[in-house]
């Protein structure tokens, strides 16, 4: 068993907002592929990819979807971004590629599954719902009714990534919510998300049902509040390490751009959200931005290494 991390980079140029790959044999020590260059580059719509998501498909192969956005093209002369404008004028679709082997990819598509009243569509994630034999895609959107000032989580389902249901509300809060991640462990659904303010902190909730209701984890929130600059973390993603521990990655943005990237937290067992920061145990070649970790086979790992090291 090995791991693949798909992500983007925090840069001031368009090449950072593309699809990057990194691999690891143990989940702790990571190495870049393709000499640290993008594996996939958007040539459609905004020309950028953020919030990179990958899923292994039940029938074989993989699908990659991303936020269709290029913040590098929105900087003003002082390299600032007006996020209120972005939330009003973002893309209504996602970039998508399919692949059988993580080396050869289909042509890029833009899947337009949004609504006319959406201001943006951010941070898609895929969860396979075994009970319905379908894939749930969930993401954050603002809507015209709220003057594009409040982000909630919406979802669509698909069996084949060809036809998609109309978007529906997954959940909302009194404050904006974004960057949802769902994991199922021992029959329990774990929902991680960023609560934007009052407090601006990452949250965790659990349920026996995919669509809820979810029970808020006060202990997790209390720990997150103890972290320095706790409001500067987002983009939760989790995976199980070979030693049986559960890893939570949170993307830290409360620093200079070259230093931004994922920070690891460790729990002693999957399903226990008693995470503790564990930066000293991990090694990254650079700051990985909002992405996803999946398990891959040893054969897939070796194939990726052979191809992208020599690419």
N, C-alpha and C positions, 0 to 999 in steps of 0.2 A: 504494500500500500504506500502511496505517496500523495502529494497535494499539489493542486494548481490554484494560483491566486490570480484572478483577473482584476484589473484596476486601471485607473488613469493617474496622471502626474499633476502636481500643482506647479504650473509654469505660467509665464506671462505670454506665452506664444501658443498658437493653435496646435502644435504637435504634442503638447501635453495632454490635450483633451481628446485622446484617442484610446484604443484598446491595447493594453500592455499585458504581458504574461510573466509570471514568476513561478518557480517550482520549489518544492522542498520534499525531502525524504522523511523528515521527522516532525514537520509542522513548526519547528522552532528556527531553524537556519534556512533562510530563503536566498535564492539566487535568481537574478534576472535572466530572461531569455531574449534572443534576438538582439544581443548587445545593448539592451536597454532601449531599443527603438520600438515603435508601435508594431504590433502584429496585424492590426486592422486599422484602417484610416477611413473616416467618413468622407465620401465624395458627394453627398446629397444634402439637401435642406440647409441646416445651419453650418454644416461642415465640421461639427464637433461631436464628441461622445463623452458624456460624464456618467457617473453612477453605473458602473459596468456590472452586469448580471449574467451568470451562466447557469444552465441547468442541464443535467443529463436526462435524456428522454427515455421513456419506458420502452419504446420500440427501437432504441439504439441511436447513437449520435448525440449531438449537443445543440442547444440553441443559445445564442448570445443576444441580449437586448440591452439597450442603453438609453439614457436620457439624450434626446436630440437637442443639444445646446452647445454653444461655443462662447463662453464668457470672455475669452481672450479678444473676441471681436466686439465686445461691449465696453471695454475700458475707455474712460475719458482720458484727457491729456495728462491727468495726474494718476493714472492707473487705478482709478476708483470705479466701482460698479454701482449703479442704482438698482438695488434689488427689487424695489417696488415696480420699476418698469419691467424687469425680467419676469416678475410674477404676473404681470398683465399681458405680456407679449411673448411668452415662451411657446415652444412647439406643442402641438396637440397630438403628437405621435411619438413613437420610439424607433430608434435604429435597430435593425435585426439582421443577423447572419445565422445560417445553419452550417453544421459541419459534421462529418462522420468520424474524423480523425484528429481534429484540432490543428490541422495543417492546411487542408484544402477547404475553402469556404465558398458558400453560395454567394451570389451577387447580393450586395446590400439592398435591403428594403426599408421603407418607412411604413410602419404599421399605424394607420390612423384610426385609433380606437377611442379617441377623446370625444368631448362634446363641444358644441359651438360656444357654450358659455364658459368653458374652461379658460383660465388665463395662462396656465402652464401645466405641464405634466413632468413631475420630478421623481427620480429614484425608483424605477420599476424593480420589483423582485418577483420571482416565480416560486410557487409552492405547489407540489404535486399532491392533490387530494385523492388519496387511495379510495375513499368511500364512494366517490363519484366518478373515479377514473378520469379526472380532468385536471387541468393546470389552472391555478389561480394566479393572476397577475395583479399585484397591488402596488399603488403609487400615491404620491401626494399631488393634489391640484387645488388651485384657487378658483373661485367662481365669480361671475359677474354680479350675482345677487348680493354678495358681500363686498362689492367694489374691489374684488381681487385682493382683499386684505387678510383673508383667513384661509389657511391651508388645512384640508381634511384628507382622509385616506379613502380612495376609491378602488374599485376592482373590476376586472373582467375575467371571464373564464374561456378556455379553449381546449379542444381535444387534440388539435393538430398544428397550431400556430399558423393556420390558414384562415379560419373563421373565428370570430371573437364575439362574445356577447356584448350588449351595450353596457357602458360603465354604470356601476351602482355604488352607493355610499357604503364603505366598510365600517368606518367609525369616525367620529369627530369629538372634539373637546372644546372647552371654553377658550382655550388658547390654541394656537396653531400646533398641529402635529405633523411629523414628517419622518421619512427614512425608516419605514417599518421593516422588520425582519421576523419571520415565523420559523420556529423549529418545533418538531414533534418528537417527544421522548417519552417512552413508556406510556403511550396513550394520552399524554398531556401536551396541549398546545402552549408554547411559550411565545409571547408577543413582546418584542422589543421595539421601542420607538423613541424619537426625540420629542419632548414637550418643549415648545419654543420659549415660553416665559411663565413666570409665577408658578413654579420655578422653571428656569431654562435648564432642564436636566434630562438625561436619558432615563427612560422608564422600562419596567418589566411587568408583565401581567400574565396570568395563566387561565386556561379554560379546558374543559373536557370536550368542547366543541369548537371547530375551526372558526365559525362565525360568532362565537361568544354565547353568552356574556363572559367577559374576562374579569378576573379578580386582580386588583392592583397589588403589587408587591411593595409594601411599605419599607421593608428591610433593605431591599435593593436600592430604592430611592434614597434612603438615609445614608447608605454607604457612598452612593454617587455624589451626594452633597458634601462629603468630606474631602473630595478630591480638589486640588488646586485648579482654579479656572474650570470648574465643573460644567459651566455653561458653554464651553468651547469644544465639546465632544459631540459627535453625531455619527450616522451611518453604521449602526450596529450590524455585525455579522458574527456568526458562531460556527465552530466546528469541533469535533471530538479528536483529541490528540491520540497518538498510538499508545501512550501510557495510561489511557483511560480518563484523563482529565478533560475538562470542557474549557475551550478557549473562546472568549468574547473579544472581538476587535472593535475599538472605537476610534474614529478618525478625529484627530486633534488638529484644530485650526487656530489656536490661540497663540501663535508665534509667527516669526518671519517665514515667508513662503518656502524657502529651501528646507526648513525644519519641519514643515507640516507632514502629517501622515498618520498611519494607524499606530495605536498603542494597545498592547495586549493585556488582557486580564484573565486570570486562571481561577477556575473552580475545581474542587477535588473530584467531582463526578458529574456526568451529564444529568441535567435536570435540577441540579442544585445551583441556584443563582447567587451563591455566596462567593462572588468573584473578588479577587484582589489583584491590583496592578502588578505586572511581572515583566517589566521592560528588560530587566537584566538577563532574562532567560532566552531572549529572542534576538535575531540578527536580520536586518534588512539592508539591501544595497542602496536604497534611497527611500524617501517617504512614499509609501503606497497610499493612494487616495481612493475614496469610496469604491469598493468592489466586493468580490465574493470569493470565498475559499470552497473548493469541492475536493473530494477524494478522487484520486485516479489510480489506475492499476500500475504495477511496476513496469509492465510492457508499454503503457501509454507514457509513463515518465521517461523511459529510455528513448522512445520514439521522439518525444518533444526535445529532449536534450540533443539527440543526434541531428535533428533537423534545424533547430533554431540556433544551436551553437555554431553550426557551419553555414547558416543562412547568409 
